Every structure is written in C-alpha cells, then in structure tokens.
Amino acid sequence: MAGFLTTMKMAIWISPTTPTLVAGLYNRKQGAYTENRIFPYAKLSELNPDLLNRARKMAANERADHPWKTMNDLELQKCAGLYLKDPKSDKEGITLAGILIFGKPELILAALPHHRTDALLRKVNLDRYDDYDDIRVYLLESYERLMQFINKHLNDTFYLEGDRRISLREKLFCKVISNLLIHREFANPFPTKLIIETDRVVTENSNMPHCNGIIDPYNFSPFPKNNTIARFLKEIGLVDELGSGIRNTYKYSKIYSGTAPIFTEGDVFRTIIPLTMQVSDQATMQAVPQATMQTDEEISRLLEYCKIPRTRSEIQKYLKFKNRDHFRKNILNPLIKDGLIKLTIPDKPTSPKQKYYS
C-alpha cells in the first residue's frame, strides 16, 4: 500500500498538467476570479505613478468630468475596485487586478510568477517562429505590444464607416486583444498566446468556462469574467460594453477578411480570425460599404478617370462630394496614403497647380 501511495505521489508530481488542473479545480470551488485576490503586503509605493496619472488622463478623455481626475492614488484604486477589504478575513490591500494594471515589474513577478503573453509569427518556420515577443509586463503595455506586433505583420484595409475613414485592422484586433487580456483566468499557468499564421490569427487564454464548444455570436448570453479589469479598461476607453466584443469581432472580421471568426469556449478559450483576403495593397480597397465608392467597379472607374492627371476639384466633382474638407480628409488623402493616387508635384503637396493621377 505504501508503495502504491508513493507511486501515485510521484505520478502527480511529474505530471505537466497538474498545475493547470489544480488551478482549475481551486477556482471552480472558490466560485470567483483571482483578479480580486488581496495582497495585503503590497504597498502603494510599488505601483507605477506614471500609470496612475496616465489612467486619469485617459479617463478624462472619455469623460471631461470623470471623478478620477481629482482623486489621489488610493482613492482612485478604491473607486476602481482595485483596493479592497475582505469582510470575512478583515484583510485589505491592493488586488491582483490592481497589481496587473499599475504594478512595477518586480511586484507583478512576485504576485504572479507565471504571468506571460506570447506573440508569435509562424509563416515560414512552423516548428518554432519567424518573430516572437515575450510579454511579461502590466496590462496596458501588454495591449500596446500586442497591437504593435499585429501592425508589424498584418496589412491594414481602407474602409469608410459612415463618412469617416477607420483602420479595420485596429478596429478588429483591439477587440481581439482586449478580450484576450481581460478574460484570462490569471491563476492558471497556461501562457496566453497570439499566433499569426499564413491564413489566420489564433489567440488562446486560460479560462473558467460556463459552457463548452463553439459560440454563436448572435445566440449567446455574455458571462462577466474579470469584471473589475473589464470595467477599468472601459473607463479609459479600451473596451466596449459587456458582450459587444464578440459581436464586434464578428462584424469587423467579416469585413476585414470576408470570413467569420470562430470562438471556442473551454478550459482554454480560443479565437480564430481567418485571413483569407490578406492580399496586396491594391486589393485593400474592396471594403468601402458606406461611402460614394461602394463597389470594386466604382473604384476602378475612379482610378480609370485619374489615368489622366486631374485637379482636386475635378475629382471631387466626379465623386459628387460637396464638402471640400471632408473629401480631402476622408477620400483623397487615404487614396494617396494607400498608393492608389499619386501627386504630379510630390515635393509641393499644397501647390495650386497640383494634380492627381493613378
């Protein structure tokens, strides 16, 4: 019997999945997310004051009379739910969420040694990677570095939403990345991943599932995960309302690549964004659904019209735009930036003799 128990202990100790399984069992029993775990010995001096000031400015940009503007550091933490008191144990202090949002690197490492997000490019070297970023920093910098990685390796697409030019790449992947960071179960040592492949982008994060299988974005009930972090990022303008992230990802993925994303819920939450339409820059003008140029045929006619150099007023009249500033900002400049329209006098872009050609 003693030998059997020894063997069982050894088997548990050497199993590589044991930490993940134990974390999952513990969190299900607790019925709460670890974002609210209190670290009573963490000090306010171990937080980054620049990040606290940055949060105040970002919140004020979203709402001019935001209360965080006039709060000191501790008041802001308490208001945001990042400094709590446990009525059961009488412990109080900075929470894990507060540490992940404002903590200096040493504090984050001490509170959560396995905290890590991997960004990988796998297009040529499929066994390892072509490019890699090992991200072990606070959540705002994690978000920024993941967006930089996306911008470095994926094309953007010319797109007008109403009468405003937007970046489809930014619209789509800011939803994907914010969901990736917010909805992770931080107690689980499974590393969060963003992987860019030839024909898709895959994200994976540890999860406390409330269902299993593929999610239908138009027939599901959103369940809040890491509500405190989500609420904080909403205050500074980085995330939308609860449940809209998946729907907006679906919307912009259909426009960006022509194909619907796939969301799979389980102990690991997985998102797949297909890249079936990621082709040359000349083809990125396909998605312009709410402007004067609505089809490939109309775009082709415009480029054909500009085979002969035209003035700004001639092109504006041809496209039937009345507002000169709107036309220049939202139509002409993006066409120039994307290389579809060129200047006859490139060294003097504001010259009264300037003309444009394709």
C-alpha positions in Angstrom: 0.0 0.0 0.0 2.8 2.4 0.9 4.5 1.7 -2.4 1.2 2.4 -4.3 0.8 5.8 -2.5 4.5 6.7 -3.2 3.9 5.8 -6.9 0.8 8.0 -7.0 2.6 10.9 -5.4 5.3 10.6 -8.0 2.8 10.5 -10.8 1.1 13.6 -9.6 4.4 15.4 -9.1 5.8 14.7 -12.6 2.5 15.4 -14.5 3.0 18.6 -16.6 -0.8 19.3 -16.5 -1.0 19.2 -12.7 -0.7 23.0 -12.0 -3.4 23.7 -14.6 -5.8 21.1 -13.3 -5.3 22.1 -9.7 -5.8 25.8 -10.5 -9.0 25.0 -12.4 -10.4 22.9 -9.5 -9.5 25.5 -7.0 -11.1 28.4 -8.9 -14.3 26.4 -9.6 -14.5 25.7 -5.8 -13.9 29.3 -4.9 -16.5 30.5 -7.5 -14.6 33.7 -8.1 -12.0 35.1 -10.4 -8.5 35.7 -9.0 -8.4 39.3 -10.1 -9.9 40.2 -6.7 -7.4 38.3 -4.6 -6.0 40.7 -2.0 -2.2 41.2 -1.5 -2.1 43.0 1.9 1.7 43.4 1.9 1.8 45.1 -1.5 2.5 48.8 -1.0 1.2 51.8 -3.0 4.8 52.8 -3.4 5.3 49.6 -5.5 2.8 50.9 -8.1 3.9 53.0 -11.1 2.8 56.6 -10.5 3.1 57.4 -14.2 0.5 54.7 -15.0 -1.9 56.1 -12.4 -1.6 59.6 -14.0 -2.0 58.1 -17.4 -5.2 56.4 -16.3 -6.6 59.7 -15.0 -5.8 61.4 -18.4 -7.4 58.6 -20.4 -10.5 58.5 -18.3 -10.8 62.3 -18.6 -10.5 62.0 -22.4 -13.5 59.7 -22.3 -15.5 61.9 -19.9 -14.5 65.5 -19.0 -15.9 65.4 -15.5 -14.5 62.0 -14.6 -14.1 61.7 -10.8 -10.7 60.1 -11.1 -9.2 63.4 -12.1 -9.4 64.8 -8.6 -8.7 61.6 -6.6 -5.4 60.7 -5.0 -3.8 57.3 -5.8 -5.5 55.3 -3.0 -8.9 56.9 -3.7 -8.6 56.0 -7.4 -7.7 52.4 -6.6 -10.7 52.1 -4.2 -13.1 53.7 -6.7 -11.9 51.3 -9.4 -12.3 48.3 -7.2 -8.5 47.7 -7.3 -8.1 48.1 -3.5 -10.5 46.0 -1.4 -11.3 44.9 2.1 -12.4 41.3 2.7 -15.2 41.4 5.4 -14.5 37.7 6.2 -10.8 37.9 7.0 -10.6 41.7 7.6 -7.6 41.7 5.2 -7.3 44.8 2.9 -5.0 45.9 0.2 -4.2 46.1 -3.5 -5.8 43.3 -5.5 -4.2 41.2 -8.2 -6.1 43.3 -10.8 -4.5 46.5 -9.3 -1.1 44.9 -9.5 -1.5 43.8 -13.1 -2.8 47.2 -14.1 -0.4 49.5 -12.2 2.3 47.3 -10.7 6.0 47.7 -11.3 7.6 44.6 -13.0 9.1 43.3 -9.7 5.7 43.4 -8.0 3.9 41.7 -10.9 6.6 39.0 -10.9 6.2 38.5 -7.1 2.4 38.3 -7.2 2.1 36.2 -10.4 5.4 34.5 -11.4 3.8 32.8 -14.4 2.3 36.0 -15.9 3.2 35.9 -19.6 1.8 36.5 -23.0 3.5 35.1 -26.1 3.2 36.8 -29.5 4.4 34.6 -32.4 4.6 34.8 -36.2 4.6 31.4 -37.8 4.6 31.6 -41.6 7.9 30.0 -42.7 9.3 28.3 -39.6 6.2 26.4 -38.5 8.0 24.4 -35.8 9.2 27.5 -33.9 8.6 31.0 -35.1 9.7 33.8 -37.5 9.2 36.5 -35.0 8.5 36.4 -31.2 7.7 38.8 -28.4 7.7 37.5 -24.8 5.5 39.9 -22.9 5.6 39.9 -19.1 4.5 43.5 -18.2 1.5 45.4 -16.9 -1.8 45.0 -18.9 -1.7 48.4 -20.8 1.8 47.7 -22.1 0.8 44.2 -22.9 -2.1 45.6 -25.0 0.2 48.0 -26.8 2.9 45.5 -27.6 0.4 43.0 -29.0 -1.1 45.7 -31.2 2.4 46.7 -32.4 3.0 43.0 -33.2 -0.2 42.9 -35.2 0.6 46.2 -37.0 4.0 44.9 -37.9 2.9 41.7 -39.6 -0.7 42.3 -40.9 -1.9 44.6 -43.7 -4.5 47.3 -43.0 -7.6 47.9 -45.1 -9.0 51.2 -46.5 -12.5 51.5 -45.1 -15.1 54.2 -44.6 -17.6 53.8 -41.7 -20.2 56.4 -42.5 -18.2 59.3 -43.7 -15.1 58.6 -41.5 -12.0 56.6 -42.5 -11.1 53.9 -39.9 -8.4 51.3 -39.6 -10.1 47.9 -39.9 -7.0 46.2 -38.5 -7.2 48.4 -35.4 -11.0 48.0 -35.0 -10.8 44.2 -35.3 -7.7 43.4 -33.3 -8.2 45.9 -30.5 -11.4 43.8 -29.7 -9.5 40.5 -30.0 -6.6 41.6 -27.9 -8.6 43.3 -25.1 -10.7 40.1 -24.9 -7.6 38.0 -24.7 -6.2 40.1 -21.8 -9.4 40.7 -19.9 -10.9 37.2 -19.9 -7.9 35.2 -18.9 -8.0 33.2 -15.7 -4.8 34.6 -14.2 -4.3 31.8 -11.6 -3.9 29.3 -14.4 -0.2 29.0 -15.5 -1.2 28.3 -19.2 0.5 31.1 -21.2 -1.7 33.4 -23.1 -0.9 33.3 -26.9 -1.4 35.3 -30.0 -0.2 33.5 -33.1 -0.1 34.9 -36.6 -0.1 32.2 -39.3 -0.3 32.4 -43.1 -4.1 32.2 -43.3 -5.3 33.0 -39.8 -4.6 34.6 -36.4 -5.2 32.4 -33.3 -5.5 33.5 -29.7 -5.6 31.3 -26.7 -6.1 32.1 -23.0 -6.8 30.1 -19.9 -10.5 30.2 -19.0 -13.2 29.3 -16.4 -15.8 28.1 -18.9 -19.5 28.3 -18.3 -20.3 26.3 -21.5 -18.2 24.2 -23.9 -18.0 24.4 -27.6 -18.3 26.9 -30.4 -20.0 30.2 -29.6 -22.7 31.7 -31.8 -22.2 35.4 -31.5 -25.9 36.1 -32.2 -27.2 33.5 -29.8 -25.3 33.6 -26.6 -25.5 35.2 -23.1 -22.3 37.0 -22.1 -21.0 36.0 -18.8 -18.7 38.5 -17.0 -15.1 37.4 -16.5 -12.7 39.6 -14.6 -15.3 42.3 -14.3 -13.1 44.7 -12.4 -10.4 44.7 -15.1 -13.0 45.0 -17.8 -14.7 47.9 -16.0 -11.4 49.7 -15.6 -10.5 49.3 -19.3 -13.9 50.5 -20.3 -13.4 53.7 -18.1 -10.2 54.5 -20.1 -11.8 53.7 -23.5 -10.1 50.4 -24.4 -13.1 48.1 -24.3 -16.8 48.2 -25.1 -19.9 47.1 -23.2 -20.2 43.6 -21.9 -20.9 41.1 -24.7 -20.2 43.6 -27.6 -16.6 42.4 -28.0 -17.5 39.1 -29.6 -20.2 40.7 -31.8 -17.9 43.5 -33.0 -15.1 41.0 -33.6 -17.5 39.0 -35.8 -18.6 42.2 -37.6 -15.1 43.5 -38.4 -13.7 40.1 -39.2 -16.3 39.6 -41.9 -15.3 43.0 -43.4 -11.5 42.6 -42.9 -11.2 39.1 -44.3 -14.6 38.2 -45.8 -14.9 35.3 -43.3 -16.5 34.8 -39.9 -14.3 34.3 -36.8 -14.6 31.2 -34.7 -14.9 31.4 -30.9 -14.5 28.1 -28.9 -15.1 28.1 -25.1 -13.5 25.5 -22.9 -10.7 25.4 -20.3 -8.8 27.2 -23.0 -10.7 30.0 -24.8 -9.7 30.1 -28.4 -10.4 32.7 -31.1 -9.6 32.2 -34.8 -9.6 35.1 -37.2 -9.2 33.9 -40.8 -7.0 35.9 -43.2 -8.4 34.7 -46.5 -8.4 38.2 -48.1 -5.0 39.4 -47.0 -3.6 40.2 -50.4 -1.7 43.1 -52.0 -2.3 46.7 -51.1 -4.0 47.3 -54.4 -6.8 44.9 -53.3 -7.4 46.6 -50.0 -9.9 49.0 -51.5 -12.5 46.2 -51.7 -14.3 47.1 -48.4 -15.9 50.5 -48.7 -19.5 49.8 -48.0 -20.9 53.2 -46.7 -19.3 55.8 -49.0 -19.7 57.1 -52.5 -17.3 54.4 -53.7 -19.2 51.3 -52.8 -18.0 48.6 -55.3 -14.9 47.5 -57.0 -16.4 48.7 -60.2 -16.8 52.3 -58.9 -13.2 52.2 -57.5 -12.0 51.0 -60.9 -13.9 53.8 -62.7 -12.3 56.4 -60.4 -8.8 55.0 -61.0 -9.5 55.0 -64.7 -10.7 58.6 -64.5 -7.4 59.5 -62.9 -5.3 57.9 -65.6 -5.2 61.5 -66.9 -4.0 63.8 -64.1 -6.9 65.7 -62.5 -7.2 68.5 -60.1 -8.7 68.1 -56.6 -11.9 69.9 -57.7 -12.3 67.7 -60.8 -12.1 64.5 -58.7 -14.4 65.9 -56.0 -16.9 66.9 -58.7 -16.6 63.5 -60.3 -17.4 61.8 -57.0 -20.2 64.3 -56.2 -18.8 65.4 -52.8 -19.8 68.9 -51.8 -17.7 69.3 -48.6 -14.1 70.0 -49.6 -12.5 69.3 -46.2 -14.4 66.1 -45.8 -13.4 65.0 -49.3 -9.7 65.8 -48.8 -9.5 64.2 -45.3 -11.6 61.1 -45.8 -11.3 60.3 -49.6 -8.3 61.9 -51.3 -5.7 61.6 -48.5 -6.4 57.9 -47.8 -6.2 57.2 -51.5 -2.8 58.9 -51.6 -1.6 57.2 -48.4 -2.5 53.7 -49.8 -0.6 54.5 -53.0 -3.6 54.3 -55.3 -3.4 58.0 -56.2 -0.1 59.9 -56.8 0.8 63.6 -57.0 2.2 65.3 -60.1 4.2 67.7 -57.8 5.1 65.4 -54.9 7.6 67.9 -53.4 4.9 70.6 -53.1 1.7 68.8 -52.0 -0.2 72.1 -51.4 0.7 73.6 -54.8 -2.2 75.3 -56.6 -1.0 73.6 -59.7 -1.2 70.1 -58.1 -2.9 67.3 -59.9 -3.5 63.7 -59.0 -3.2 60.5 -61.1 -3.5 56.8 -60.8 
